[in-house]
Amino acid sequence: MVTLKEVFERTPTDHRQTEHHKVSFYVLFIITKGEGIHTIDYKDYSYQEGTVFSLRKGVTHKFIRSKANGELLIFTEDFIIKHIGKKDGLKLLQLFNELLESPKIQLNKSMYLEVKTILKQLKTELLLEKDEYSSIIKRSLLQVLTSKLYREKTKDKNISSNSKYLNQFLIFQNLIEQQWIENKTALNYAKQMSITPKTLNNIVKSIINKPAKSLIDDIATTQIKHLLLNTEMSVTEIAYQSGFDDPTNFFKYFKKNTSLSPNQFRKTQK
């Protein structure tokens, strides 16, 4: 648990906080004072007091300096499963999945006060000397916090942890993130999942109202953006690195999905 001020005081060797970089852990970023902008997967999100960002491991983000204050809870997937319980922990990981819903939650005043109270209690437990009760209390507080945020995020939404398609959607998403370089067709993923392309489309549409190919392209394009902004490789080198045999096809693919050429995108993010 660290403050936004402490984040800017740190000097990591592998990245700068004010440049695009991938998250190594799961993060809840809660704004406690002020206003500003935070960038997640190359999209800017405004924030104010009571804004919460939920970031999963592997997502690209960037801090933009402001006079705002905030608290960051940083933990691993193993921590969630170990301290909350496997069933509930895996369910709550959906809180961090930006493909299911926006990574931004804006709390109303009463909910924000509840969250602030839980944060204060968590901080107290972290600072106290550990005893036989400390782990139980922290686990319980974290479970209450994440459950409240998950309920707030999915309120009045169609997303449901009981959806018969949700587990298959998450499997598909994981496959894309592992294979996006060599595999950009829905047919290949459907074969791996032992289902028809039509069923795969129905799964994806039921969860995020997009066809399967759109999800593949969204994930691949985000990964390409990361290569464009975080490596010194030329556009041609990135084309080959991204699984394209012809740089011209890479150019067309990226422009189709972003309305910008790879070089234009690099310039806009400088």
N, C-alpha and C positions, 0 to 999 in steps of 0.2 A: 504494500500500500504506500504510494508516494504522491506527493503534490505536484502540480504542474510546474511550480517554481523549481522543485528538485529535478524534474526532467530536464529543464534548460540548463541547470548547473552541471549536469553530467556531461562527460566527453567520451562517448563511445568511440572505439577505434575503427569500427566497420561502417559507420554511417554518421550523418548529421541529422539531428532531429528536424531541422527546417528543410530537409530535402526528402524526396520520395524514398521510402524504405519499407521493407516487409516486416510485419509484426512477427516476433518470435514466440509470442505467448498469446493467451486469451486475455483481453483487456476490457474492463468497464471504465469509461472515462466520464466522470460526472462533473459538470460545471457548477460551481458553488457561488461564483460572483463574476459579473462583467459580461462582455459580449466579444465575439470574434468569429473566426473561420477555421474550420478543420477540414483537411482534404483526405478523402478515403477513396481508393481506387480511381484517382485522378478526377474526382468530382468534389466540388466545394460545398460544404454544409455550414450554414450559419448557426451560431449557438448563442444561448443566453443562460441566465441562472435557471437551473432545473432541466437543462438538456443532458441527455445521457447518450453516449456512443458505445455500442457493443461491437468489438472487433475480434475476429477470429484469427488464429494462427495462419500466416501466409498472406493475409490481406495487406495491400500497400497503402500507406498513409503518410501524411506530412503535417507536422505542427507549424502553425503560423503564429509568430509572436504577437502577444496582445497584453493588455493589463488584466486579463481575466484570471481567476483562481479556479482550481479544480483538483479533484482527487482521482487517482488512477489505481484500480485494483487489478493486479497482474497475477495471473496464475496459469497453470498448465492443464491440459485435458486430464492428465492423471490425477491432478489435485481434485478436480470436480468429481470424477468417478470414485475416488477413494474416500472423499470427505462428505459427499452427498449421497452416495449409493449409485451403483451402476445404472439402474433403470431410470431414476430421476435425473442423474447426471447427464446421461446421453440425451434425454429429452430436453434438458435445459441448454445443451449445446446449440439447440435451434435458435436460442436467443441471439447467438452471435453470427448466424448465417445470413449475410447480406443479400444472398440470392433469393431467400424466402421473403424478406421484408427489408425495408430501409434500415441501415445501421443506426439511425438517429431516432431517439424517443424524446418527446417533449412532455415533461411531467406537469400536471396542474399543481397548484400551490399546496393543496393538502397532501398529495402523494409525494411531492418534493420534501415536505417537512418530515414525512415518515422515513424517506430514504436518508435524509440527513441524520435522523436519530439513530438509524441502524449503522451508518458510517461511523458515528461517534462511538457507539458501543464496540464496533469492530476495532477501531483504533485503540480504545482502552484495553481490550483484550490482547492486542498485539504488543502493547507497551508493558503490560503487566508481566511479572515473572510467571513462567509456565507452571501449571499444577495439573492435577488429574482432571479438572473441570474445563480447563482452557480450550482444549481441542473440541470438546462437545459444544461449548458455547459458540466458538467461531464457526463450526460447521452449521449449527442451527441458524445463526445470524446470516450466514452466506446463503443458506437455503431460502430463508425468508426474503432476502433482498432479491435474489435472482428470480424467485417465483413471482414476486410482485412486479418486477420489470417485464418478465415474460408475459404475464397477464395483461399488463398495460400495452405492450407492443402488439399483442394479437387481438386486443379488444376490438370488436366490430369488424374483424377481418375473417376471411374464409379459411385461413391457415389453421390446421388442426393437427395436433400430435397424434390423433387417432385416425387420421386419413389412411385409408388402405394403400394409398400410393406413396405416402411420404417416405417410407423406408427404401422403396425402389428408386425414388427421386434422389435420395442421398447417396445411394450406391452409384447411380449414373453420374452425379456431380463429382464424386470421388474418382471415378474412372476417367472422366474428362481431365481433371486436374493432374492426373498421372500421365495421361497419354495424348494430350492436346497437340503435341508436336507431330506425331506420326499418324494420328487418327482424328480426322475432322468430319467424318460422315456418321449420321445417325444409324445407318444400317450396320456398321461394324460394332457399334456399342450394343445395339439390340441383339446381335448374335451372341455377344459375350454374356448378356443377361438372360439368354434363352427365351426371348420374347420377340414378337413381331415389331417392325418399325411403327406400325399403326398403334400398337399398345404402348410403345415408348412415348409416342407423341401424346397419347391420351394421359399418360402419367404426368408428363411435364406440364401440359396445359391445365391439368386439374390443380397443380400446385402453384404455378406462377403465370398461368395464362399465356404461355409462349410455346411454340413448337420446339421439339428437341434440337433441331439444327440451330435455332437462335441461341439456345443456352450454350451449345458448343462454341459458336462464334463469339459470344459475350466473354466466355472464359479465355478463349485463345487470344482475343483482342487485348484483354487486360494484361495477359502475360507478355504479349508483344510490346505493349506500352512500357512495361517495366524494363524490358531489354533496351528499348529506345532511350529511356531516360537514365538508366543506371549502368550502362556499359559504354565503352568507347568504340564498340564495333560499328562498322559502316552499315548502311541500310542493306546493302547486298549481303553482307555477312549475317545480319540478323534474319534476312529472308531464308538463307540456307539453315540457320540455326533453328528456325521456326518450322522447318519441314517442307519448305517450298523448293521445288526443283528449278523454278524460273522466277527471278526477281520481279519480272513484270506481273506475274500472277499474284505475288505477294503485295505489290503496290496496289493492284486492283482490289484485292481482298481487304486490305486495311482501309482504303478510301471508302469502300462500300459500307464498312461497319462504323466508320468514324466521321465521314465527310471530309477528312483531311488526308493529305499524303503523309507518309512517315516523316519526311523532313519538316513539313508544316507543323506536325504535332510536336516534334522536338523543339521547334522555335517558339511555339505558343507556351511551352512549359518552362522556358528559360527564365 
